[in-house]
Amino acid sequence: MSVITDAVILMAGTGSRLRGAADTIAKPLISIGGRPLISYAIQSFEKIGVTTLYGVVGPNGDKLAAALAPMLPSHMQFRPISYPDWQKQNGVSLLTAAGRLSGPFFLAMGDHLFESSILSELVAHADLACLNLAIDRKIDSIFDLDDAMKVQTEKNLIVGIGKKLENYDAIDTGLFLCPQIMFDYLRRALNGDDCSLADGVRLMAAERKALAIDIGKAWWQDVDTPEMLQRAEQEVERRRLCL
């Protein structure tokens, strides 16, 4: 498989659920382990060969882009994509990147921490004609299971996804390796002018075009509340060599 050189990070939200922990800093810039949260993702994408990082940004986009600049390796470009409708769901957020990418691309959330090995697993097992989602089968280890995006699989196929899913055997980590046709499915999923990523995944799953890639023992963490931030701090201290 050829090297995937493009990645999109969704970071347009304001982080309102985390304001108790940091009410003046954009969520991707919150310090974890003495470093901005987003710096871990940048480092992981550099390891896997990404050279162009697209960031879908909201009302604090200019400040965020300026803060990211010194974190970037010399051979990596950051291209912000302004998203004025940042209150809408994340499917529409990703649609703002349509037409800017020419091939398969990684997709990540700006408020997630993850071990870089997960990207390697995605590349090793992906089918680039399909959507590839990194999933975690270690359900008992999920910090806030009620808030997690649940996934139901049949072997390596995704057959269901949703936060309220009753029957599930995995959790969505928020890390994807996407084909260009992902944008077509998101357009089909639009309800009025809004949709979620999960809506697009469901449509692809219905056509057997959504694959689940198990992350095995690897670790990840959503950082969406003060409690999650505290847990992330503890895990980063334990796992510094893996991030």
C-alpha positions as CSV (number, residue, x, y, z in Angstrom):
1,M,0.0,0.0,0.0
2,S,1.3,3.5,-0.9
3,V,2.0,6.0,1.9
4,I,-1.1,8.0,2.9
5,T,0.1,11.6,2.9
6,D,-3.0,13.5,3.9
7,A,-4.9,13.7,7.2
8,V,-7.9,15.7,8.3
9,I,-8.5,16.6,12.0
10,L,-11.9,17.9,13.1
11,M,-11.3,20.7,15.6
12,A,-14.1,23.1,15.0
13,G,-15.9,22.6,18.3
14,T,-15.6,25.0,21.3
15,G,-15.1,22.3,24.0
16,S,-18.0,23.5,26.1
17,R,-18.1,20.3,28.2
18,L,-14.4,20.8,29.1
19,R,-14.7,24.4,30.1
20,G,-14.6,23.5,33.8
21,A,-11.0,22.4,33.1
22,A,-9.9,25.1,30.7
23,D,-12.2,28.0,29.8
24,T,-9.8,30.2,27.9
25,I,-7.9,27.7,25.7
26,A,-9.0,25.9,22.6
27,K,-9.5,22.2,23.4
28,P,-6.7,20.9,21.0
29,L,-4.3,23.2,22.9
30,I,-5.0,22.0,26.4
31,S,-1.9,20.8,28.1
32,I,-1.6,17.0,28.8
33,G,1.7,15.7,30.0
34,G,3.3,19.1,29.5
35,R,2.3,19.3,25.8
36,P,-0.7,20.5,23.8
37,L,-3.2,17.7,23.2
38,I,-3.0,18.2,19.4
39,S,0.8,17.8,19.4
40,Y,0.4,14.0,20.0
41,A,-1.6,13.6,16.9
42,I,0.8,15.7,14.9
43,Q,3.7,13.4,16.1
44,S,1.8,10.3,15.2
45,F,0.9,11.5,11.7
46,E,4.5,12.4,11.1
47,K,5.6,8.9,12.0
48,I,3.2,7.3,9.5
49,G,4.2,9.6,6.6
50,V,1.6,12.4,6.6
51,T,2.9,15.6,5.0
52,T,-0.3,17.7,4.7
53,L,-2.6,18.2,7.7
54,Y,-6.0,19.7,7.1
55,G,-7.7,21.1,10.2
56,V,-11.4,22.0,10.1
57,V,-11.5,24.9,12.5
58,G,-14.3,27.0,14.0
59,P,-14.5,30.5,15.6
60,N,-11.0,30.3,17.1
61,G,-9.4,29.0,13.9
62,D,-6.9,31.8,13.4
63,K,-5.5,31.5,17.0
64,L,-5.4,27.7,16.7
65,A,-3.6,27.8,13.3
66,A,-1.0,30.2,14.8
67,A,-0.5,28.0,17.8
68,L,0.0,24.9,15.7
69,A,2.6,26.4,13.4
70,P,5.6,25.8,15.7
71,M,4.5,22.3,16.5
72,L,4.8,21.2,12.8
73,P,7.7,19.3,11.4
74,S,9.5,21.2,8.7
75,H,8.2,18.9,6.0
76,M,4.5,19.0,7.1
77,Q,2.0,21.6,6.0
78,F,-1.0,22.7,8.0
79,R,-4.0,23.9,6.0
80,P,-6.9,25.3,8.0
81,I,-10.4,24.9,6.7
82,S,-12.8,27.5,8.1
83,Y,-16.1,26.0,9.2
84,P,-18.6,28.8,10.0
85,D,-21.4,26.3,10.8
86,W,-19.4,24.7,13.6
87,Q,-22.5,24.1,15.7
88,K,-23.6,21.4,13.2
89,Q,-22.7,17.8,13.3
90,N,-19.3,16.3,12.4
91,G,-20.4,14.9,9.1
92,V,-20.9,18.4,7.7
93,S,-17.6,19.4,9.3
94,L,-15.8,16.8,7.3
95,L,-17.7,17.7,4.1
96,T,-15.9,21.1,4.2
97,A,-12.7,19.2,3.2
98,A,-14.3,17.7,0.0
99,G,-12.4,18.7,-3.1
100,R,-9.2,19.5,-1.2
101,L,-7.9,15.9,-1.1
102,S,-7.0,13.8,-4.1
103,G,-6.7,10.3,-2.5
104,P,-7.3,8.2,0.6
105,F,-6.8,10.2,3.9
106,F,-6.7,9.7,7.6
107,L,-9.4,11.3,9.7
108,A,-9.0,12.1,13.4
109,M,-10.8,14.1,16.1
110,G,-9.0,17.0,17.6
111,D,-9.9,16.0,21.1
112,H,-8.6,12.4,21.0
113,L,-5.3,11.0,22.3
114,F,-4.1,7.8,20.7
115,E,-1.1,5.6,20.4
116,S,0.7,5.9,17.1
117,S,0.5,2.2,16.5
118,I,-3.2,2.5,15.7
119,L,-2.4,4.3,12.5
120,S,0.0,1.6,11.5
121,E,-2.8,-1.0,12.1
122,L,-5.1,1.0,9.9
123,V,-2.6,1.1,7.1
124,A,-1.7,-2.6,7.4
125,H,-5.2,-3.9,7.3
126,A,-7.2,-1.3,5.3
127,D,-9.1,-1.8,2.1
128,L,-8.8,1.6,0.4
129,A,-12.0,0.9,-1.6
130,C,-13.8,1.0,1.8
131,L,-14.1,3.1,4.9
132,N,-11.8,1.8,7.6
133,L,-12.6,2.5,11.2
134,A,-10.2,1.7,14.1
135,I,-12.3,0.0,16.7
136,D,-11.6,-1.0,20.3
137,R,-13.0,-4.3,21.5
138,K,-11.7,-3.7,25.1
139,I,-15.1,-2.5,26.1
140,D,-14.5,-2.8,29.9
141,S,-11.6,-0.4,29.6
142,I,-13.7,2.5,28.1
143,F,-13.7,5.4,30.6
144,D,-17.2,6.8,29.8
145,L,-19.1,4.0,28.0
146,D,-22.4,5.8,28.1
147,D,-21.0,8.6,25.9
148,A,-19.0,6.3,23.6
149,M,-19.9,5.6,20.0
150,K,-20.8,1.9,19.9
151,V,-20.1,-0.4,16.9
152,Q,-21.6,-3.8,16.0
153,T,-19.5,-5.9,13.7
154,E,-19.7,-9.2,11.8
155,K,-16.1,-10.4,11.4
156,N,-14.4,-7.3,9.9
157,L,-17.6,-5.6,8.7
158,I,-19.4,-2.8,10.5
159,V,-23.1,-3.6,10.6
160,G,-24.3,-1.0,13.2
161,I,-23.0,2.2,14.8
162,G,-24.5,4.7,17.3
163,K,-24.3,6.0,20.8
164,K,-27.6,4.3,21.7
165,L,-26.9,1.0,20.0
166,E,-28.1,-1.8,22.3
167,N,-26.2,-4.7,20.7
168,Y,-22.5,-3.9,20.1
169,D,-19.1,-5.5,20.4
170,A,-16.7,-2.6,19.9
171,I,-16.2,1.1,20.4
172,D,-15.4,3.7,17.7
173,T,-12.0,5.3,18.4
174,G,-12.6,8.3,16.1
175,L,-9.7,7.2,13.9
176,F,-10.4,6.4,10.2
177,L,-8.7,5.7,6.9
178,C,-11.2,7.1,4.4
179,P,-11.7,6.7,0.6
180,Q,-12.8,9.7,-1.4
181,I,-16.2,8.1,-1.8
182,M,-16.8,8.9,1.9
183,F,-17.8,12.4,0.8
184,D,-20.5,11.0,-1.5
185,Y,-22.0,9.0,1.3
186,L,-22.0,12.0,3.6
187,R,-23.9,14.0,1.0
188,R,-26.4,11.2,0.7
189,A,-26.8,11.2,4.5
190,L,-27.6,14.9,4.7
191,N,-30.9,15.6,6.4
192,G,-31.6,19.1,5.4
193,D,-28.1,20.4,5.6
194,D,-26.8,18.4,8.5
195,C,-25.5,14.9,9.2
196,S,-23.1,13.1,11.5
197,L,-20.1,10.9,10.5
198,A,-22.1,7.9,11.9
199,D,-24.8,8.6,9.4
200,G,-22.3,8.3,6.6
201,V,-20.8,5.1,8.1
202,R,-24.3,3.5,8.3
203,L,-24.9,4.1,4.6
204,M,-21.5,2.6,3.7
205,A,-22.1,-0.3,6.1
206,A,-25.4,-1.1,4.4
207,E,-23.4,-1.6,1.2
208,R,-20.7,-3.6,3.0
209,K,-18.2,-0.8,2.5
210,A,-17.3,-0.1,6.1
211,L,-14.6,-2.2,7.7
212,A,-13.6,-2.5,11.4
213,I,-9.9,-2.6,12.2
214,D,-9.2,-3.9,15.7
215,I,-6.6,-1.8,17.6
216,G,-5.8,-4.8,19.9
217,K,-3.9,-3.8,23.0
218,A,-3.4,-0.2,21.9
219,W,-4.7,2.7,23.9
220,W,-6.8,5.8,23.0
221,Q,-8.8,8.4,25.0
222,D,-11.5,10.9,24.2
223,V,-10.8,14.1,26.1
224,D,-14.2,15.7,26.4
225,T,-14.8,16.4,30.1
226,P,-12.7,17.3,33.1
227,E,-12.8,13.7,34.3
228,M,-11.6,12.5,30.9
229,L,-8.8,15.0,31.0
230,Q,-7.7,13.7,34.4
231,R,-7.7,10.2,33.2
232,A,-5.7,11.2,30.1
233,E,-3.0,12.8,32.2
234,Q,-2.6,9.6,34.2
235,E,-2.4,7.4,31.1
236,V,0.0,9.7,29.2
237,E,2.4,9.5,32.2
238,R,2.3,5.7,32.0
239,R,2.5,5.5,28.2
240,R,5.0,8.2,27.2
241,L,7.1,5.9,25.0
242,C,4.0,4.7,23.0
243,L,2.6,8.0,22.1
